[in-house]
Amino acid sequence: MKKGIVIGAGIGGLTTAIALAQKGFDVTVYEQAAQLNEVGAGVWLAPNGLKVLEKLGIVNEFLEIGHELELISIKDTNDVTITQIDGKEIRKKHNFVTLAIHRAKLQKQLATHIPEGKLILNKKCVDYTQTNNQVTVNFQDNTTETADFVIFADGIHSVARKKLNKNLNLRYSGQTCWRFILDNYTLPSDQKDKMFEIWSDKKGLRAAYSQLSKNQVYCYITNFINPGQQDNKSTIKNDLLNLCADFQPIVKKLIADCDESVIIRSDLFDFKPINNWIDKNILLLGDAAHATTPNLGQGACQAIEDALVLADELSKTSTINEAYVNFQNRRIEKTHYVTNTSFKFAQVNNTTGISKKIMKFFIRNTPKSINNKQFDKLYTIDSEK
Ligand SMILES: Cc1cc2nc3c(=O)[nH]c(=O)nc-3n(C[C@H](O)[C@H](O)[C@H](O)COP(=O)(O)OP(=O)(O)OC[C@H]3O[C@@H](n4cnc5c(N)ncnc54)[C@H](O)[C@@H]3O)c2cc1C
């Protein structure tokens, strides 16, 4: 059986290693971090991601540690609904509703399925070279590893993506995001199984929150602002409270009640969709191949979807390169769609005044049949087609 290397123990890399091991491949994951301590934030896993975990036979353990959301509601600061996703209808069609889950818990739970000795931490990949049939990976500690195939699941700043697409720059969405988790916290009982995203009339200003587990709540805020800035840790809570002054009291309460030391600030970048994920026996996967802004809540789900399709192709195709090409053919359209739609969503949200009013009017009046088509497109996984 062929030997493989996965670079990066994020959501994409770990799911890929699990899917490949289930097909009998000998795969080792190398991760730059010394510990699996993903950022303390939440992630919303849509039904497509959960369907893949179900196919891998591991979904129930994630349902247990996350929180299922029966309604996703986008509304304005006056509580007027802009659009919503009814979990009951989605569950009927797609078996699952969106699951809110702590990133670190998700990552650690995935890691429990990696066999002993097959997840090596503290190994930062800096380069790779290829011979006819093999790939050698170089690590920062001057060690190397050789395998028949390598999958780079090393995120938006991927070493291999930079080598393969030299002139590609990251694209700033215009928005910065603040994320935080409140421990030992529950939402009012009428909001417990719901996720709310609230749109202000100001450029790029949104706040969203949901229960993340029985006793944790996750909240994020976005705003239109230049990238590369830093928070003043001593004023950050007041700064966010001022920013969100027009929002519903619950948003202000979440900000007021959070511990400012856990607030994470991230500038939201992606890169324009690329058509080249392959270099002979190396492949880009997840954000390394198709980074997306988080407006559709699909980045992690797309990385998870990649895993299943790749394992399918590698297990049935005679050469690695042929499997990679088939994989790219099967995944490129949907991932490009997600990246482009999500980026447009951010730009639409970066409007203000009359443009924003018109945009909200259109979204509010989009026929249900069109919305349903979009959900079907996102939530249907490749093996269901
Ligand atoms: C603010 C925000 C909110 C989001 N919310 C959602 C959401 O609700 N739902 C959703 O589906 N998606 C969401 N996403 C997107 C999601 O987080 C990513 O799409 C997903 O994490 C991609 O997984 P990945 O494994 O491809 O990359 P990553 O998660 O970036 O993992 C890459 C891994 O590779 C490691 N690595 C990097 N370089 C090297 C190297 N040189 N050598 C070894 N290891 C290396 C990193 O340490 C990391 O562990 C959000 C993103 C952001 C920024």
The ligand as an ORCA input file, in Angstrom:
! r2SCAN-3c Opt
* xyz 0 1
  C     -13.317     34.016     11.560
  C     -13.523     32.687     10.881
  C     -14.703     31.976     11.092
  C     -14.946     30.764     10.416
  N     -16.114     30.112     10.619
  C     -16.383     28.974      9.923
  C     -17.617     28.265     10.110
  O     -18.471     28.666     10.914
  N     -17.835     27.119      9.392
  C     -16.920     26.634      8.501
  O     -17.164     25.602      7.864
  N     -15.723     27.297      8.313
  C     -15.444     28.422      8.999
  N     -14.250     29.076      8.827
  C     -13.282     28.550      7.857
  C     -12.480     27.421      8.455
  O     -11.907     27.814      9.680
  C     -11.371     26.996      7.497
  O     -11.872     26.924      6.205
  C     -10.831     25.638      7.915
  O     -10.240     25.739      9.192
  C      -9.831     25.149      6.903
  O      -9.254     23.967      7.383
  P      -7.822     23.528      6.863
  O      -7.538     22.267      7.581
  O      -7.797     23.543      5.381
  O      -6.821     24.686      7.301
  P      -6.447     25.203      8.749
  O      -7.594     25.074      9.680
  O      -5.854     26.543      8.563
  O      -5.324     24.197      9.250
  C      -4.027     24.212      8.736
  C      -3.124     23.462      9.720
  O      -1.835     23.343      9.122
  C      -0.846     23.742     10.053
  N       0.277     24.269      9.247
  C       0.325     25.429      8.569
  N       1.500     25.552      7.943
  C       2.218     24.448      8.254
  C       3.531     24.012      7.892
  N       4.309     24.742      7.100
  N       3.957     22.817      8.363
  C       3.136     22.046      9.170
  N       1.907     22.432      9.547
  C       1.441     23.612      9.083
  C      -1.526     24.798     10.904
  O      -0.884     24.963     12.142
  C      -2.929     24.205     11.036
  O      -3.027     23.300     12.109
  C     -13.979     30.272      9.507
  C     -12.779     30.966      9.313
  C     -12.549     32.159      9.996
  C     -11.251     32.912      9.746
*
